[in-house]
Structures are given as C-alpha cells and as structure tokens.
C-alpha cells in the first residue's frame, strides 16, 4: 500500500528553522522528521512512498539522493567517474518525489498525487508529526467499515503541567507534567483513504481540512480511529525541542522500528547516478 506524505508547506511558525529548508527536513536527533515518519510506516512494511513537494522541495530531493550516495564509506575513482559504496545502510524504500506547486493547498496537493497513487487504498499523513501508532490496527479498522476515509484522532498534548487542587485551601492534590488533555479530540493525520476521496477535491485551492473532510463527514464517509497513546506534531520551535529531548533521552515513544531492517550494501555508482545528480535540480 502506498503512503502519501504532504511535505510542501512553508512552516511559518517555525521560521527559525525553515528559512533554508522545508519543515519536514527539520532534524530530530540528526535526522529530518520526514525520515522518522517514513521509518514508522516502514516498520509495518509500507515502504512505497509518494511525497508531495512544494516550498524548497529541492532540499528533499537532494536528501533522498544523498541518502543513497553519501551513506557508508566511499571509494571515488575520479578517472573512471565512479563511486564505490561500502558498508552503507540502505532501507528498501521506493520514493516518488512529486512537485505539487509552491502555493497549492493541502487538498490540491493530494489531488495532484492521484496519478502516482493509482486506484487502490492508500495512506496519507503530514510531514511534521510522529506517533507510536499501530498501522496494522489502523488498517484493520479502515477495512472493517467500508467507508471512503479514516482519520486518526488524538487528544492534544497539554502545553503546561496539569494541576488538580482544592481551590479554597490551595492544596494541590495531583500534578501531571504535560499530559494529554482528558477531553476533546483533534485531527492527528495518519489517514487511510480510498480513491473516491479525490472526487471531494476541486483543485489546487482546496484545503483538505475544509470542504473535502466536511463533505466526507456529511455523506457519512469519514470514520475516526482513536489513538490514545503518544502523538506529537512539530508546529513550533518549542515542539521541536520537545521531540529532540525525547530522542536524546533514548526513550522516544515513536521509535517503534528496529534498524535491523536496513540492509548493509555495497554498490558501484557512476557520478551521474550519485553525487553529480544530487547537487543539480
């Protein structure tokens, strides 16, 4: 099953990082958050990705090329124009990188991916959020209801610690450091969709979260999958620091994968296949 990732937004609320790169390329633990998202899906053997590019899309293109050509050890034969890679860990992923326009809205980007997604069920998420979501359980839920769309819903994390207290005496009964809120659900992305959702998208100016989702809900075609464990988006620099702290602690909740699935490979590349192409766009 193909996995679509929207990675074309500007990330204006994290401008400190996105002046020179798109938000999905902001790093957590030395890897772009896009890599973390792809690793989550790959853990469940979904390794066929279609990425919608927009703002500074060339940065993502270069990263994907460099991921293959610059990992591991290199022996460069300048005379022959070849690069011999040794000890490189390469995931068995296929990645379509699709230019969907600088100013195209989220719905428009999804519709522009239609030729690459085909006529089968596909998954969709944003390029700025991670979770310890059980993709197998999500897919089982989607297949159980025979509707066009499943949205993963989550309880938003609180910005500050939560206090329960006696208001008369001021005595604190319970303090919880930044819990998920006990009430309310929000869109956590991690969608599963049928091709029929494209009919709900008019064009480039369509915002996925407006007319398409509202129409699917009105027609009884939108179902909610409740994810009650870890979920965190990265809209702000503060949220980037939250994720970075998790990673540096060695206990990042969304790291559900094992690096054993990456194969150590040796290969011979020409300059045209590797370094030269990675710096032209």
ROTIDO-617300 format. One record per atom (N, C-alpha, C): residue number from 1; x, y, z. Coordinates in nm, 2 decimals, decimal comma. Layout:
N
  num       X       Y       Z
  NUM       X       Y       Z
...
This chain:
281
  num       X       Y       Z
    1    0,08   -0,12    0,00
    1    0,00    0,00    0,00
    1    0,09    0,12    0,00
    2    0,05    0,22   -0,08
    2    0,13    0,34   -0,09
    2    0,10    0,44    0,02
    3    0,21    0,51    0,06
    3    0,20    0,61    0,17
    3    0,23    0,75    0,11
    4    0,13    0,84    0,11
    4    0,15    0,97    0,07
    4    0,18    1,06    0,19
    5    0,28    1,15    0,17
    5    0,32    1,24    0,27
    5    0,32    1,38    0,22
    6    0,25    1,47    0,28
    6    0,24    1,61    0,24
    6    0,36    1,68    0,30
    7    0,45    1,73    0,21
    7    0,58    1,79    0,26
    7    0,61    1,92    0,19
    8    0,50    2,00    0,15
    8    0,52    2,12    0,07
    8    0,50    2,25    0,14
    9    0,46    2,25    0,27
    9    0,43    2,37    0,34
    9    0,55    2,45    0,38
   10    0,53    2,58    0,41
   10    0,64    2,67    0,45
   10    0,68    2,65    0,59
   11    0,59    2,61    0,68
   11    0,63    2,60    0,82
   11    0,66    2,74    0,88
   12    0,57    2,84    0,86
   12    0,59    2,97    0,90
   12    0,61    2,99    1,06
   13    0,55    2,90    1,13
   13    0,55    2,91    1,28
   13    0,68    2,85    1,34
   14    0,76    2,80    1,25
   14    0,90    2,75    1,29
   14    1,00    2,81    1,20
   15    0,98    2,94    1,17
   15    1,06    3,01    1,07
   15    1,21    3,01    1,11
   16    1,25    2,99    1,23
   16    1,39    2,99    1,27
   16    1,46    2,87    1,20
   17    1,39    2,77    1,17
   17    1,44    2,65    1,10
   17    1,41    2,65    0,95
   18    1,30    2,71    0,91
   18    1,25    2,69    0,78
   18    1,29    2,80    0,68
   19    1,38    2,89    0,72
   19    1,43    2,98    0,62
   19    1,51    2,92    0,51
   20    1,57    2,81    0,54
   20    1,66    2,74    0,44
   20    1,62    2,60    0,41
   21    1,51    2,55    0,47
   21    1,47    2,42    0,44
   21    1,32    2,41    0,47
   22    1,25    2,31    0,40
   22    1,11    2,29    0,43
   22    1,09    2,22    0,57
   23    0,98    2,24    0,63
   23    0,96    2,19    0,77
   23    0,99    2,04    0,78
   24    0,95    1,95    0,69
   24    0,98    1,81    0,70
   24    1,13    1,78    0,71
   25    1,21    1,87    0,67
   25    1,36    1,85    0,68
   25    1,42    1,90    0,81
   26    1,34    1,96    0,90
   26    1,39    2,00    1,03
   26    1,43    1,87    1,10
   27    1,55    1,87    1,16
   27    1,60    1,75    1,22
   27    1,57    1,73    1,36
   28    1,54    1,60    1,39
   28    1,53    1,55    1,53
   28    1,63    1,44    1,54
   29    1,72    1,46    1,63
   29    1,83    1,36    1,65
   29    1,92    1,33    1,53
   30    1,94    1,44    1,45
   30    2,02    1,43    1,34
   30    1,96    1,38    1,21
   31    1,83    1,35    1,22
   31    1,75    1,30    1,10
   31    1,63    1,39    1,08
   32    1,60    1,42    0,96
   32    1,47    1,50    0,93
   32    1,35    1,43    0,99
   33    1,25    1,51    1,03
   33    1,13    1,45    1,09
   33    1,07    1,36    0,98
   34    1,08    1,40    0,85
   34    1,03    1,32    0,74
   34    1,09    1,17    0,75
   35    1,21    1,16    0,78
   35    1,28    1,03    0,79
   35    1,21    0,95    0,91
   36    1,19    1,01    1,02
   36    1,12    0,95    1,13
   36    0,98    0,90    1,09
   37    0,91    0,98    1,02
   37    0,77    0,94    0,97
   37    0,78    0,82    0,88
   38    0,87    0,82    0,79
   38    0,89    0,71    0,69
   38    0,93    0,58    0,77
   39    1,01    0,60    0,87
   39    1,06    0,48    0,95
   39    0,94    0,41    1,02
   40    0,84    0,50    1,07
   40    0,72    0,44    1,13
   40    0,65    0,35    1,04
   41    0,62    0,40    0,92
   41    0,55    0,32    0,82
   41    0,63    0,20    0,77
   42    0,76    0,22    0,76
   42    0,84    0,11    0,71
   42    0,85   -0,01    0,81
   43    0,83    0,03    0,94
   43    0,83   -0,07    1,05
   43    0,72   -0,17    1,02
   44    0,61   -0,12    0,96
   44    0,49   -0,21    0,93
   44    0,50   -0,26    0,78
   45    0,62   -0,25    0,72
   45    0,64   -0,29    0,58
   45    0,57   -0,22    0,48
   46    0,54   -0,09    0,50
   46    0,49    0,00    0,40
   46    0,60    0,09    0,36
   47    0,66    0,06    0,24
   47    0,78    0,13    0,20
   47    0,77    0,19    0,06
   48    0,65    0,21    0,01
   48    0,63    0,27   -0,12
   48    0,57    0,41   -0,09
   49    0,66    0,51   -0,10
   49    0,62    0,65   -0,06
   49    0,60    0,74   -0,18
   50    0,50    0,83   -0,16
   50    0,48    0,94   -0,26
   50    0,48    1,07   -0,18
   51    0,57    1,15   -0,21
   51    0,59    1,27   -0,13
   51    0,56    1,40   -0,21
   52    0,46    1,47   -0,16
   52    0,42    1,60   -0,22
   52    0,51    1,71   -0,19
   53    0,58    1,76   -0,28
   53    0,68    1,87   -0,26
   53    0,62    2,01   -0,30
   54    0,67    2,11   -0,23
   54    0,63    2,25   -0,26
   54    0,75    2,34   -0,23
   55    0,73    2,41   -0,11
   55    0,84    2,50   -0,07
   55    0,97    2,43   -0,05
   56    1,07    2,48   -0,12
   56    1,21    2,42   -0,11
   56    1,21    2,27   -0,13
   57    1,13    2,23   -0,22
   57    1,13    2,08   -0,25
   57    1,26    2,02   -0,29
   58    1,35    2,11   -0,35
   58    1,48    2,06   -0,40
   58    1,56    2,01   -0,28
   59    1,54    2,06   -0,16
   59    1,61    2,01   -0,04
   59    1,58    1,87   -0,01
   60    1,45    1,83   -0,03
   60    1,41    1,70    0,00
   60    1,46    1,61   -0,11
   61    1,46    1,65   -0,24
   61    1,52    1,57   -0,35
   61    1,66    1,54   -0,32
   62    1,74    1,64   -0,29
   62    1,88    1,62   -0,26
   62    1,91    1,53   -0,15
   63    1,83    1,54   -0,04
   63    1,84    1,45    0,07
   63    1,82    1,30    0,03
   64    1,72    1,28   -0,05
   64    1,69    1,14   -0,09
   64    1,80    1,08   -0,17
   65    1,85    1,16   -0,26
   65    1,96    1,12   -0,35
   65    2,09    1,09   -0,26
   66    2,12    1,19   -0,17
   66    2,24    1,18   -0,09
   66    2,23    1,06    0,01
   67    2,10    1,03    0,05
   67    2,08    0,92    0,15
   67    2,14    0,79    0,09
   68    2,13    0,78   -0,04
   68    2,19    0,66   -0,11
   68    2,34    0,67   -0,13
   69    2,38    0,79   -0,18
   69    2,51    0,80   -0,24
   69    2,62    0,84   -0,13
   70    2,57    0,90   -0,02
   70    2,67    0,95    0,08
   70    2,67    0,87    0,21
   71    2,59    0,76    0,22
   71    2,60    0,68    0,34
   71    2,71    0,58    0,33
   72    2,76    0,54    0,44
   72    2,87    0,44    0,44
   72    3,00    0,50    0,39
   73    3,09    0,41    0,36
   73    3,22    0,45    0,31
   73    3,23    0,46    0,16
   74    3,30    0,55    0,10
   74    3,31    0,58   -0,04
   74    3,45    0,56   -0,09
   75    3,46    0,50   -0,21
   75    3,59    0,50   -0,28
   75    3,56    0,56   -0,42
   76    3,63    0,68   -0,44
   76    3,60    0,76   -0,56
   76    3,71    0,74   -0,66
   77    3,67    0,69   -0,78
   77    3,77    0,67   -0,89
   77    3,74    0,79   -0,98
   78    3,82    0,90   -0,97
   78    3,79    1,02   -1,05
   78    3,81    0,99   -1,20
   79    3,91    0,92   -1,23
   79    3,94    0,89   -1,37
   79    3,82    0,82   -1,44
   80    3,76    0,72   -1,37
   80    3,65    0,64   -1,43
   80    3,52    0,70   -1,40
   81    3,51    0,80   -1,31
   81    3,39    0,87   -1,28
   81    3,29    0,78   -1,21
   82    3,35    0,69   -1,11
   82    3,26    0,60   -1,04
   82    3,28    0,62   -0,89
   83    3,18    0,59   -0,81
   83    3,18    0,59   -0,67
   83    3,15    0,45   -0,62
   84    3,24    0,39   -0,54
   84    3,21    0,26   -0,48
   84    3,17    0,27   -0,34
   85    3,05    0,23   -0,30
   85    3,00    0,25   -0,17
   85    3,01    0,12   -0,09
   86    3,06    0,13    0,03
   86    3,08    0,01    0,11
   86    3,03    0,03    0,25
   87    2,96   -0,07    0,31
   87    2,90   -0,06    0,44
   87    2,79    0,04    0,46
   88    2,72    0,07    0,35
   88    2,61    0,17    0,35
   88    2,48    0,10    0,39
   89    2,41    0,16    0,49
   89    2,28    0,10    0,53
   89    2,18    0,17    0,45
   90    2,10    0,09    0,37
   90    2,00    0,14    0,28
   90    1,87    0,08    0,31
   91    1,77    0,15    0,34
   91    1,63    0,09    0,36
   91    1,58    0,06    0,22
   92    1,50   -0,05    0,21
   92    1,44   -0,09    0,08
   92    1,31   -0,01    0,06
   93    1,33    0,12    0,04
   93    1,22    0,21    0,01
   93    1,21    0,25   -0,14
   94    1,09    0,28   -0,19
   94    1,07    0,34   -0,31
   94    1,01    0,48   -0,29
   95    1,06    0,58   -0,34
   95    1,01    0,72   -0,31
   95    0,99    0,80   -0,44
   96    0,86    0,83   -0,46
   96    0,82    0,92   -0,57
   96    0,82    1,06   -0,51
   97    0,90    1,15   -0,57
   97    0,91    1,29   -0,52
   97    0,83    1,38   -0,63
   98    0,72    1,43   -0,59
   98    0,63    1,50   -0,69
   98    0,62    1,64   -0,66
   99    0,65    1,73   -0,75
   99    0,64    1,87   -0,74
   99    0,49    1,91   -0,75
  100    0,43    1,96   -0,64
  100    0,29    1,99   -0,64
  100    0,26    2,14   -0,63
  101    0,36    2,22   -0,65
  101    0,34    2,36   -0,66
  101    0,37    2,43   -0,53
  102    0,42    2,55   -0,54
  102    0,46    2,63   -0,42
  102    0,34    2,67   -0,33
  103    0,23    2,72   -0,40
  103    0,12    2,77   -0,32
  103    0,00    2,68   -0,32
  104    0,01    2,56   -0,37
  104   -0,10    2,47   -0,37
  104   -0,15    2,44   -0,23
  105   -0,28    2,43   -0,20
  105   -0,33    2,40   -0,07
  105   -0,32    2,25   -0,05
  106   -0,35    2,20    0,07
  106   -0,34    2,06    0,11
  106   -0,42    1,97    0,02
  107   -0,55    2,01    0,00
  107   -0,63    1,93   -0,08
  107   -0,58    1,92   -0,23
  108   -0,53    2,03   -0,28
  108   -0,48    2,03   -0,41
  108   -0,36    1,94   -0,42
  109   -0,27    1,94   -0,32
  109   -0,16    1,86   -0,33
  109   -0,20    1,71   -0,33
  110   -0,30    1,67   -0,25
  110   -0,34    1,54   -0,25
  110   -0,39    1,50   -0,39
  111   -0,47    1,58   -0,45
  111   -0,53    1,55   -0,58
  111   -0,42    1,54   -0,69
  112   -0,31    1,62   -0,68
  112   -0,20    1,61   -0,77
  112   -0,12    1,48   -0,76
  113   -0,14    1,42   -0,65
  113   -0,07    1,29   -0,63
  113   -0,15    1,17   -0,69
  114   -0,27    1,20   -0,73
  114   -0,36    1,09   -0,77
  114   -0,30    1,00   -0,88
  115   -0,23    1,05   -0,98
  115   -0,17    0,96   -1,08
  115   -0,07    0,87   -1,03
  116   -0,01    0,91   -0,92
  116    0,10    0,82   -0,86
  116    0,05    0,72   -0,75
  117   -0,08    0,75   -0,71
  117   -0,14    0,66   -0,61
  117   -0,22    0,55   -0,67
  118   -0,27    0,57   -0,79
  118   -0,34    0,46   -0,86
  118   -0,49    0,45   -0,80
  119   -0,54    0,33   -0,82
  119   -0,68    0,31   -0,79
  119   -0,70    0,22   -0,67
  120   -0,60    0,22   -0,58
  120   -0,61    0,13   -0,46
  120   -0,62    0,22   -0,33
  121   -0,65    0,16   -0,22
  121   -0,64    0,22   -0,09
  121   -0,50    0,27   -0,07
  122   -0,49    0,39   -0,01
  122   -0,36    0,45    0,02
  122   -0,37    0,51    0,16
  123   -0,25    0,54    0,21
  123   -0,24    0,61    0,34
  123   -0,18    0,75    0,32
  124   -0,22    0,84    0,41
  124   -0,18    0,98    0,40
  124   -0,14    1,03    0,53
  125   -0,04    1,11    0,54
  125   -0,01    1,19    0,66
  125    0,06    1,31    0,63
  126    0,08    1,40    0,73
  126    0,16    1,52    0,72
  126    0,30    1,50    0,75
  127    0,39    1,58    0,69
  127    0,53    1,57    0,71
  127    0,59    1,64    0,84
  128    0,50    1,64    0,94
  128    0,55    1,72    1,06
  128    0,50    1,66    1,19
  129    0,46    1,53    1,19
  129    0,40    1,47    1,31
  129    0,44    1,33    1,33
  130    0,47    1,28    1,45
  130    0,50    1,14    1,48
  130    0,41    1,09    1,59
  131    0,40    0,95    1,59
  131    0,32    0,88    1,68
  131    0,37    0,74    1,69
  132    0,33    0,68    1,81
  132    0,36    0,53    1,82
  132    0,24    0,45    1,77
  133    0,18    0,49    1,66
  133    0,06    0,44    1,61
  133    0,08    0,30    1,56
  134   -0,02    0,21    1,58
  134   -0,02    0,08    1,53
  134   -0,09    0,08    1,39
  135    0,00    0,08    1,29
  135   -0,05    0,10    1,15
  135   -0,14   -0,03    1,11
  136   -0,10   -0,14    1,16
  136   -0,18   -0,26    1,12
  136   -0,32   -0,25    1,18
  137   -0,33   -0,20    1,31
  137   -0,47   -0,19    1,37
  137   -0,55   -0,08    1,30
  138   -0,48    0,03    1,26
  138   -0,54    0,13    1,18
  138   -0,60    0,08    1,05
  139   -0,53    0,00    0,98
  139   -0,57   -0,06    0,85
  139   -0,69   -0,15    0,88
  140   -0,68   -0,24    0,98
  140   -0,79   -0,33    1,01
  140   -0,92   -0,25    1,04
  141   -0,91   -0,14    1,11
  141   -1,03   -0,06    1,14
  141   -1,08    0,00    1,01
  142   -1,00    0,05    0,92
  142   -1,05    0,10    0,80
  142   -1,12    0,00    0,71
  143   -1,06   -0,12    0,71
  143   -1,13   -0,23    0,62
  143   -1,26   -0,27    0,68
  144   -1,28   -0,25    0,81
  144   -1,40   -0,30    0,88
  144   -1,52   -0,22    0,85
  145   -1,51   -0,10    0,81
  145   -1,63   -0,01    0,80
  145   -1,67    0,02    0,65
  146   -1,58   -0,01    0,56
  146   -1,62    0,01    0,42
  146   -1,66    0,15    0,38
  147   -1,60    0,25    0,44
  147   -1,62    0,39    0,41
  147   -1,50    0,44    0,33
  148   -1,51    0,56    0,28
  148   -1,40    0,62    0,20
  148   -1,28    0,66    0,27
  149   -1,30    0,70    0,40
  149   -1,19    0,77    0,47
  149   -1,19    0,73    0,62
  150   -1,07    0,71    0,67
  150   -1,04    0,70    0,81
  150   -0,94    0,81    0,85
  151   -0,98    0,88    0,95
  151   -0,89    0,98    1,01
  151   -0,85    0,93    1,15
  152   -0,72    0,94    1,18
  152   -0,67    0,91    1,31
  152   -0,70    1,04    1,40
  153   -0,77    1,02    1,51
  153   -0,79    1,13    1,60
  153   -0,71    1,11    1,73
  154   -0,66    1,22    1,79
  154   -0,58    1,21    1,91
  154   -0,62    1,32    2,01
  155   -0,58    1,30    2,13
  155   -0,60    1,40    2,23
  155   -0,48    1,49    2,23
  156   -0,49    1,62    2,21
  156   -0,37    1,71    2,20
  156   -0,30    1,71    2,33
  157   -0,16    1,71    2,32
  157   -0,08    1,73    2,44
  157   -0,10    1,87    2,50
  158   -0,10    1,87    2,64
  158   -0,11    2,00    2,71
  158    0,02    2,08    2,69
  159    0,01    2,21    2,69
  159    0,13    2,29    2,68
  159    0,20    2,30    2,81
  160    0,13    2,29    2,92
  160    0,19    2,30    3,05
  160    0,14    2,19    3,14
  161    0,21    2,17    3,26
  161    0,17    2,07    3,35
  161    0,02    2,09    3,40
  162   -0,05    1,98    3,43
  162   -0,19    1,99    3,47
  162   -0,19    1,98    3,63
  163   -0,27    2,07    3,69
  163   -0,28    2,07    3,83
  163   -0,43    2,05    3,87
  164   -0,45    1,96    3,97
  164   -0,58    1,94    4,04
  164   -0,56    1,98    4,18
  165   -0,65    2,08    4,23
  165   -0,63    2,14    4,36
  165   -0,76    2,17    4,43
  166   -0,75    2,19    4,55
  166   -0,86    2,24    4,63
  166   -0,86    2,39    4,62
  167   -0,95    2,45    4,56
  167   -0,95    2,60    4,53
  167   -0,96    2,68    4,66
  168   -1,02    2,63    4,76
  168   -1,04    2,71    4,89
  168   -0,91    2,71    4,97
  169   -0,85    2,59    4,98
  169   -0,72    2,59    5,06
  169   -0,60    2,61    4,98
  170   -0,61    2,59    4,85
  170   -0,49    2,60    4,77
  170   -0,40    2,47    4,77
  171   -0,45    2,37    4,83
  171   -0,37    2,24    4,84
  171   -0,38    2,17    4,71
  172   -0,26    2,13    4,65
  172   -0,26    2,06    4,53
  172   -0,27    1,91    4,56
  173   -0,37    1,85    4,49
  173   -0,39    1,70    4,51
  173   -0,31    1,62    4,41
  174   -0,29    1,68    4,29
  174   -0,23    1,60    4,18
  174   -0,17    1,69    4,08
  175   -0,04    1,66    4,04
  175    0,03    1,73    3,93
  175    0,08    1,63    3,83
  176    0,05    1,66    3,70
  176    0,09    1,58    3,59
  176    0,17    1,66    3,49
  177    0,29    1,63    3,46
  177    0,37    1,71    3,37
  177    0,33    1,69    3,23
  178    0,27    1,79    3,17
  178    0,23    1,79    3,03
  178    0,16    1,67    2,98
  179    0,04    1,64    3,04
  179   -0,03    1,52    3,00
  179   -0,11    1,55    2,87
  180   -0,16    1,44    2,81
  180   -0,26    1,47    2,70
  180   -0,39    1,51    2,77
  181   -0,46    1,60    2,70
  181   -0,58    1,65    2,76
  181   -0,69    1,54    2,77
  182   -0,76    1,55    2,88
  182   -0,86    1,45    2,91
  182   -0,99    1,46    2,82
  183   -1,01    1,58    2,76
  183   -1,13    1,60    2,68
  183   -1,09    1,65    2,55
  184   -1,17    1,62    2,45
  184   -1,15    1,67    2,32
  184   -1,06    1,59    2,23
  185   -1,09    1,58    2,10
  185   -1,01    1,51    2,01
  185   -0,98    1,60    1,89
  186   -0,86    1,58    1,83
  186   -0,83    1,66    1,71
  186   -0,78    1,57    1,60
  187   -0,77    1,62    1,48
  187   -0,72    1,55    1,37
  187   -0,57    1,52    1,39
  188   -0,53    1,40    1,39
  188   -0,39    1,36    1,41
  188   -0,33    1,31    1,28
  189   -0,39    1,33    1,17
  189   -0,35    1,28    1,04
  189   -0,35    1,13    1,04
  190   -0,24    1,07    0,98
  190   -0,24    0,92    0,97
  190   -0,38    0,87    0,92
  191   -0,41    0,92    0,79
  191   -0,53    0,88    0,73
  191   -0,52    0,75    0,65
  192   -0,63    0,68    0,63
  192   -0,64    0,57    0,53
  192   -0,75    0,61    0,44
  193   -0,73    0,61    0,31
  193   -0,82    0,67    0,21
  193   -0,84    0,58    0,09
  194   -0,97    0,59    0,04
  194   -1,00    0,52   -0,09
  194   -0,99    0,62   -0,20
  195   -0,97    0,58   -0,32
  195   -0,95    0,68   -0,43
  195   -1,08    0,77   -0,45
  196   -1,19    0,73   -0,40
  196   -1,31    0,81   -0,41
  196   -1,30    0,94   -0,35
  197   -1,20    0,96   -0,26
  197   -1,19    1,09   -0,19
  197   -1,14    1,20   -0,29
  198   -1,08    1,16   -0,40
  198   -1,04    1,26   -0,50
  198   -1,16    1,34   -0,55
  199   -1,28    1,28   -0,55
  199   -1,40    1,35   -0,61
  199   -1,44    1,46   -0,52
  200   -1,39    1,46   -0,39
  200   -1,43    1,57   -0,30
  200   -1,33    1,69   -0,31
  201   -1,23    1,68   -0,39
  201   -1,13    1,79   -0,40
  201   -1,15    1,85   -0,54
  202   -1,18    1,98   -0,54
  202   -1,20    2,06   -0,66
  202   -1,07    2,09   -0,73
  203   -0,97    2,14   -0,66
  203   -0,85    2,18   -0,73
  203   -0,74    2,23   -0,64
  204   -0,65    2,30   -0,69
  204   -0,53    2,35   -0,61
  204   -0,57    2,44   -0,49
  205   -0,68    2,51   -0,50
  205   -0,72    2,60   -0,39
  205   -0,79    2,53   -0,28
  206   -0,82    2,40   -0,30
  206   -0,90    2,33   -0,19
  206   -0,81    2,29   -0,07
  207   -0,86    2,33    0,04
  207   -0,80    2,29    0,17
  207   -0,86    2,16    0,22
  208   -0,78    2,06    0,23
  208   -0,83    1,92    0,27
  208   -0,91    1,93    0,39
  209   -0,87    2,01    0,49
  209   -0,94    2,01    0,62
  209   -1,07    2,08    0,61
  210   -1,10    2,15    0,50
  210   -1,23    2,22    0,49
  210   -1,33    2,14    0,41
  211   -1,35    2,18    0,28
  211   -1,46    2,11    0,20
  211   -1,45    1,96    0,19
  212   -1,33    1,90    0,16
  212   -1,33    1,76    0,15
  212   -1,37    1,68    0,27
  213   -1,30    1,71    0,39
  213   -1,34    1,64    0,51
  213   -1,48    1,67    0,56
  214   -1,52    1,80    0,54
  214   -1,66    1,83    0,57
  214   -1,76    1,76    0,49
  215   -1,73    1,74    0,36
  215   -1,82    1,67    0,27
  215   -1,82    1,52    0,30
  216   -1,70    1,46    0,33
  216   -1,70    1,32    0,36
  216   -1,78    1,30    0,49
  217   -1,77    1,39    0,59
  217   -1,84    1,37    0,71
  217   -1,99    1,38    0,69
  218   -2,03    1,48    0,61
  218   -2,17    1,50    0,58
  218   -2,23    1,38    0,51
  219   -2,15    1,31    0,42
  219   -2,20    1,20    0,35
  219   -2,19    1,07    0,42
  220   -2,14    1,07    0,54
  220   -2,12    0,95    0,62
  220   -2,01    0,86    0,58
  221   -1,91    0,93    0,52
  221   -1,79    0,85    0,46
  221   -1,66    0,87    0,54
  222   -1,67    0,94    0,65
  222   -1,55    0,96    0,73
  222   -1,56    0,90    0,87
  223   -1,47    0,81    0,90
  223   -1,46    0,74    1,03
  223   -1,34    0,78    1,11
  224   -1,35    0,77    1,24
  224   -1,24    0,81    1,33
  224   -1,18    0,69    1,40
  225   -1,05    0,68    1,39
  225   -0,97    0,58    1,46
  225   -0,90    0,65    1,58
  226   -0,94    0,61    1,70
  226   -0,89    0,67    1,82
  226   -0,75    0,62    1,85
  227   -0,65    0,71    1,86
  227   -0,52    0,68    1,90
  227   -0,50    0,75    2,03
  228   -0,48    0,67    2,14
  228   -0,48    0,73    2,28
  228   -0,34    0,73    2,33
  229   -0,24    0,68    2,26
  229   -0,10    0,68    2,31
  229   -0,03    0,80    2,26
  230    0,10    0,79    2,24
  230    0,18    0,91    2,21
  230    0,15    0,97    2,07
  231    0,14    1,10    2,06
  231    0,13    1,17    1,93
  231    0,19    1,31    1,96
  232    0,27    1,36    1,86
  232    0,32    1,50    1,88
  232    0,35    1,56    1,74
  233    0,29    1,67    1,71
  233    0,32    1,75    1,59
  233    0,44    1,84    1,62
  234    0,49    1,90    1,51
  234    0,61    1,99    1,53
  234    0,58    2,12    1,46
  235    0,48    2,20    1,52
  235    0,45    2,33    1,46
  235    0,54    2,44    1,50
  236    0,60    2,43    1,61
  236    0,68    2,54    1,67
  236    0,82    2,49    1,71
  237    0,91    2,59    1,74
  237    1,04    2,56    1,78
  237    1,03    2,49    1,92
  238    0,94    2,53    2,00
  238    0,92    2,46    2,13
  238    0,89    2,31    2,11
  239    0,80    2,28    2,02
  239    0,77    2,14    1,99
  239    0,88    2,06    1,93
  240    0,96    2,13    1,85
  240    1,09    2,06    1,81
  240    1,17    2,02    1,92
  241    1,19    2,11    2,02
  241    1,27    2,08    2,14
  241    1,21    1,97    2,22
  242    1,08    1,96    2,23
  242    1,02    1,85    2,30
  242    1,06    1,72    2,24
  243    1,05    1,71    2,10
  243    1,08    1,59    2,03
  243    1,23    1,56    2,04
  244    1,31    1,66    2,03
  244    1,46    1,64    2,05
  244    1,49    1,59    2,18
  245    1,43    1,64    2,29
  245    1,46    1,59    2,42
  245    1,42    1,44    2,44
  246    1,30    1,41    2,38
  246    1,26    1,27    2,38
  246    1,37    1,18    2,32
  247    1,42    1,22    2,20
  247    1,52    1,14    2,12
  247    1,65    1,13    2,20
  248    1,70    1,24    2,26
  248    1,82    1,24    2,33
  248    1,82    1,16    2,46
  249    1,70    1,15    2,51
  249    1,68    1,07    2,63
  249    1,69    0,92    2,60
  250    1,69    0,88    2,48
  250    1,70    0,74    2,44
  250    1,57    0,66    2,46
  251    1,46    0,74    2,48
  251    1,33    0,68    2,50
  251    1,22    0,75    2,42
  252    1,25    0,77    2,29
  252    1,15    0,84    2,20
  252    1,03    0,74    2,18
  253    0,91    0,78    2,22
  253    0,80    0,69    2,21
  253    0,77    0,64    2,07
  254    0,79    0,73    1,97
  254    0,76    0,69    1,83
  254    0,86    0,60    1,76
  255    0,98    0,58    1,83
  255    1,08    0,50    1,77
  255    1,04    0,35    1,79
  256    0,95    0,30    1,70
  256    0,90    0,16    1,72
  256    0,97    0,07    1,63
  257    1,06    0,12    1,55
  257    1,13    0,04    1,45
  257    1,26   -0,02    1,50
  258    1,31   -0,12    1,43
  258    1,44   -0,18    1,45
  258    1,53   -0,15    1,33
  259    1,65   -0,11    1,35
  259    1,74   -0,08    1,24
  259    1,79   -0,20    1,17
  260    1,75   -0,32    1,22
  260    1,79   -0,44    1,15
  260    1,73   -0,46    1,01
  261    1,62   -0,38    0,99
  261    1,56   -0,39    0,86
  261    1,64   -0,32    0,75
  262    1,73   -0,24    0,79
  262    1,81   -0,17    0,69
  262    1,93   -0,27    0,65
  263    1,95   -0,29    0,52
  263    2,05   -0,38    0,47
  263    2,18   -0,31    0,45
  264    2,29   -0,37    0,48
  264    2,42   -0,32    0,45
  264    2,46   -0,36    0,31
  265    2,49   -0,27    0,23
  265    2,51   -0,30    0,09
  265    2,64   -0,24    0,03
  266    2,68   -0,30   -0,07
  266    2,80   -0,25   -0,15
  266    2,76   -0,23   -0,29
  267    2,79   -0,12   -0,35
  267    2,75   -0,09   -0,48
  267    2,84    0,00   -0,56
  268    2,84    0,00   -0,69
  268    2,92    0,08   -0,77
  268    2,82    0,18   -0,85
  269    2,84    0,31   -0,82
  269    2,76    0,41   -0,89
  269    2,85    0,50   -0,98
  270    2,79    0,55   -1,08
  270    2,86    0,65   -1,16
  270    2,83    0,78   -1,10
  271    2,92    0,88   -1,14
  271    2,89    1,01   -1,09
  271    2,75    1,06   -1,13
  272    2,71    1,02   -1,25
  272    2,58    1,07   -1,30
  272    2,46    1,01   -1,21
  273    2,49    0,90   -1,15
  273    2,38    0,84   -1,06
  273    2,39    0,88   -0,92
  274    2,50    0,94   -0,88
  274    2,51    0,97   -0,74
  274    2,54    1,12   -0,71
  275    2,67    1,15   -0,69
  275    2,70    1,29   -0,64
  275    2,66    1,40   -0,74
  276    2,69    1,38   -0,86
  276    2,66    1,49   -0,96
  276    2,52    1,52   -0,96
  277    2,43    1,42   -0,97
  277    2,29    1,45   -0,97
  277    2,24    1,51   -0,84
  278    2,30    1,48   -0,73
  278    2,25    1,52   -0,60
  278    2,26    1,67   -0,58
  279    2,35    1,73   -0,66
  279    2,37    1,88   -0,65
  279    2,32    1,96   -0,77
  280    2,23    1,90   -0,85
  280    2,17    1,97   -0,95
  280    2,02    1,95   -0,94
  281    1,94    2,05   -0,98
  281    1,80    2,04   -0,96
  281    1,74    2,14   -1,07
